[in-house]
Amino acid sequence: MFPKQSTRLILYGDEPSKVTTANNKYPSEQLQQSASGSSSDDSLRALEVLVICSICQNRLRSPRMLQCQHTFCLACLEALVQQHEQKNYITCSTCNEKHELMSASGRVTDLPPNLYIDSVLQVLSRGQTLSNQNMPSTAAVAAAIEKEEVHLSCYKCATIGNIRMQNCGHCKQTLCAICWQTHMGELAKQVQQLNVQLNSASAKMDRKMTDYKVRFSDINLRIKEHYEEKIAELRQHEQNLQGESHRVLNDAVCAHELVMEKIRHLKTSIEGSNNGAVDTHDNFVDLFLSFHKEVSIVFEEISQWGKEIILFDQENAKIEVINTIADGSSSNTTSTIEATSKTISSKSAPLNTRESITTFYKTNGDVMQRVSYDKMVYPNAITFDQKSKEVFVSDKWKHCIFVFSAEGSFLRQLCEKGDQEGRLRAPEGLATGPSGTLFVCDTGNDRVQCISSTTGRMLSQFGRIPKEQLLKASQTKTPTRHVDLKCPTDVAIYNDTVIVLDSGNRRVKIFNKRGEQIREFGQIGSLPGQFQYPEVMAVDPSGFILVGDGGNARILVYQPSGQFVTAMGSRGDSPGKFNWLTGLFVGKDREIIISDNKNHTVQVFC
């Protein structure tokens, strides 16, 4: 707080100014205080909070401003410097920011004053003095202003005069000519201080940028280490796969050596038996029968050796060994081969590569059997249950499923028309599942149902299920899942996946057991590998996907990854040709069964 100033006279021009006391206020302040004394007191109390030093908790004395713009008493800052080990640094007690005393002398007194706080302190000082005086009325003050009886007072030195002094736009105070120069010097010093602060901020940004680059260097190093570990893992996996391949090969080599050893042993035994006369051996017949039995066993081992299909699954990065030997005794296998040798002799080459499987499908087959039933109106899809030896045919217009024996005799009918559980609307695709289950593409209801193959009772469902059915299923604990399907026309089960032909979306979609989509493929068109109206689908024992395209009247074959292999058939009504494919099934020996509703036939390719 400034000490009480003595009055002095200052001349501007020829006339002397009238002398008043140093405690005279500005006319605007006199008007405001005379208008409302209580309002002025409230304002003074609000300003009092702003001028409290956070260190000593008293009103600021000789306030000095740090680079962080926080203001403290000069004595408090000097005490802080004395407490600090480095005397040319000071730490702000409010924000804990560390500042360097940039002046040559390194003294706290060289810190710039806070002009705004100085103004507030001056207002508070005058407010306390003025509150003890009798305030003139507003009319009296206004009249005094008109008569130039009230003069302006300098904020710094309290010099008064009857002309307008300089008014600072920053601190909103009036200054005389002498104090104005000093005030401008203080502002210039603060501008220099701003430049010092900018230099400090620039250095701080440079340090941050350096730290930022260091962090990214560490991140790049960790990325490199991560992918080096991944590459090492892939190399190790490659070595494991090659080791597995060598193991399979070694097993085959060992089996080959065992067979060759048996052949050499039999040859030695037979050659030794030929050295003696026939009539000198009473048991020669028994010896002949023994040789014949051992040779038959060797021939059987030779016929079975090397029939495994060895594939490399690139998608799952593993080697697959598929055993193509049929179950049953040697005699049953031999009779099956004899019964079918005339029809499949051209395809008896081992199917041990994807190329050989591709060649298999490119070879034309012969029609073997027809199945018909007078109550079938629109036979659409077909599947075969290996366990029950039953043929299932969906009828799109009868909204049901007809069941036939392997010989073609009608057995029973499953389901009726409707949209509730266990009912169908224009069913199409079929696929047999485990434990006597049957997957049905309920095309008209945009869903796939899993039903009992004997009674038709629904076991689970997924597709565009209405909300009321979802609520009912949650109450009855029936497995139900809502997924995006539009007119699904066929379904197939392979390993742990459910393959659905989403005809409305012109795509083939592959799901896991929970109904989550794994991948999809397909493209509309008439070129090889494309389809117009895909309605039926099947999967062979190796995972190859066959799609029946009614629009292009052909069967398209794809690898498990979705890569196109070949196309079979063309439009027509003769054997081997189609008008509209409505059912497709592939057996374990890759025999293909196709139903054609426009030709009213079921054709079997093998």
C-alpha positions, 0 to 999 in steps of 0.5 A: 500500500502506497504511503500518503502523498503530499500535494503539489502544484503542476502547471499545464499552460498559463493557468495554475491548476487548483490544488486538492488532496492526494486522496481525491478519487476519479469522478467516475468512482465518486459517482459509482460509490455515491450511487450504491455504498453497499455494492461498492463494499461487496466489490471491494471484498471480492477484490480482496480475495484476488490480492492474497499472497498464497505463501504468507496468506496476507495482502500482497506487498511489492508484488512480483510476477513469475514467468508462469504468471503467478504473483507473490510478495517480494519478501516471500520470493526472496525467502524462497530463493534463500531456501533453494540450493541454486540461488539463480532458480526459483520454484513457484509454490502454486504450480511447482514450475521451476524458473531461472532468474534471467537478469544479470544480477540474478536478483528477485527484485529484477522480476517484473511487477504485476501492474494489474495487481498493483491497480487492484491494490490501489483501488482497495487502498483508496476504497478504505480511505474513501469509506471513512469520508462523507461522499457527495451526491451524484448531482453534486459530483456531476455539477463539479465535473461540468464546472471543472471543479473536480480534477483527475489524479495520477495513479502513481504520484497523486498529482492532480490537474484540470486537463486529461492525463494519459490513460493506459489501455493495459491497466486502465489507470490514469498517469501524469507525464512523468509517471507515464514514461516510467510506466512505459519502461515497466511495460517494455521490461515485461515485453522483454520478459515475454521474450525470455519466456518464449526462449524458455518455452522453445527450449522446452519444446526441443527437449520434448521433441527429443524425448518424443523421438526417443520414445518412437525409437524404442517403439520401433525397436520393440516392433522389430523384436516382435516381428523377429520373434514372429519370423522365428516362430514361423521358421520353427513352424516350417521346420515342424511341418517339414519334420511331419512331412518327413515322418509321414514319408518315413512311415511310408518307406518303412511300410514299403520296406516291410512289404519288400522284405516279405516279398524277398522272404517268400521268393526265397522260400518258394525257390528253396521248395523247388529244389526238391522233387514233388513226390518226396514231399508228403506235405507239399499241398499244405506248403502250396496252400501256405505259400498261396495264403502268404502271397495273398496277404502280401498282395492285399498289403500292396493294394492298400499301400499308398492310398492315403491322400496327403494334402497341405492345408495352407489356410490352417498351415498343417498337413492332412492325411486322409485315409480313403480305405473303406471300412470292412474286411478284405473280401468286402472291399474286393467285391465292391471294387469288382462291382464298380470297376467297370464304371470307375476304372477311368478314375481309379488313380490315387487322389493324393493331391489337389491336382488329382482331385481336380482331374477327378471332377473334370472326368465325365461319369455315367448315369446309374439310377433314377428315383421318382415318387408320384406325390413329389411336386417340386423336388428341390434338394437331396441328401443321404444319411450314411448311417440310416441309408436313407435319402432325404428330398425337400419339396418346395411346393409341398413345404415338407421333406420326403424320405426314401430308402437307398433302393428308392422306396418311399418311407415317410414325410417330415414337417408341414407348412408354417413359420413356427418351430418345426414347420417349413415354408418353401424348404430347399437345402438339406444336410445330415448332421450328427446323432440323427439330425437334419439341417434344413434351409427354411428358405421362405422363412430366411433361416436354417433349422436343425430337426430330428431326421425321424420325427421332424422336431426342431432342435435349433435354428439360426437366421432372420428369427422374429422377435417373438420367436427369439423370446419364445426360444429363450423361454423354452431354452431352444438354441436360436441365433439371429444372423443375416441370411436372405433366402438360404437355399442349401447347407452343408456340414464339414468338420466343425463348420456349417456352410450355407449357400446364401442365394439371396445375397449371391454368396457362399458363407461359412460359419462356425458352430456358434453361427459366427461367419468365418469367410465367404466367396462367390460372384454373379456372372456367367463366366467360369467360376461365376453363377447366376442363380446358385441354389444347391451345394455340397461338400466332398470328403476333402472339403471341396465345395460344389455349387449347383447353378440353376441359372447357368445349368452347371455345377461349379467346384471350388477349393475349401479356400473358395478358389474356383476349380472347374465346371460340370454339365450344360443345359439340356434334358439328356443324361449329363445335362440339366434344366434346373438343379434343385438337389446336390449330394457328394458321397464318400467315393465322390459319387455325385447325385443331382436332382433336376425338377424341370427334367423330373429326374435324379442323376448319379455321376461317379 
